[in-house]
Amino acid sequence: MALYEHVFLARQDLAQAQVDALAETATKIIEDNKGKVVKTETWGLRSLAYRIAKNRKAHYVMLEIDAPGAVVAELERQTQINEDVIRYMTVKVDEHENGPTVMMRKGERDRERGRDRGDRPDRGPRGGFDGE
């Protein structure tokens, strides 16, 4: 079987429980067609680069899949029908990443470094260097 990563963006006005239900529905489609979901990650509500169908934000969900191509075709067909999903993308990969993905590690790294504005000692209240 081939390895895939499937990422979909759900509308911003959905509750987290509804987003989780969408992920479970995708998992059920895959498993009913003799595929396997290796890992599911919810990346949370994130801003979009541009407005899509009147949405400025979207819930991001990523599934790592081990399944034949026909299963992915069925998953994409059902995803396309769902009005709660505004975008999706499936990519074939050589191997799945061990541990959390880059998106999950980025959030942890930013929290560890205290990347909130104003946390840097070399900057004043307006973000400029001292003495400017």
Stockholm file with secondary structure:
# STOCKHOLM 1.0

chainA/1-132         MALYEHVFLARQDLAQAQVDALAETATKIIEDNKGKVVKTETWGLRSLAYRIAKNRKAHYVMLEIDAPGAVVAELERQTQINEDVIRYMTVKVDEHENGPTVMMRKGERDRERGRDRGDRPDRGPRGGFDGE
#=GR chainA/1-132 SS CEEEEEEEEEETTSCHHHHHHHHHHHHHHHHHTTCEEEEEEEEEEEEEEEEETTEEEEEEEEEEEEECHHHHHHHHHHHHHCTTEEEEEEEEESSCCSSSCHHHHHHHHHHHHTCSTTCCTTBCTTSSBTTC
#=GC SS_cons         CEEEEEEEEEETTSCHHHHHHHHHHHHHHHHHTTCEEEEEEEEEEEEEEEEETTEEEEEEEEEEEEECHHHHHHHHHHHHHCTTEEEEEEEEESSCCSSSCHHHHHHHHHHHHTCSTTCCTTBCTTSSBTTC
//
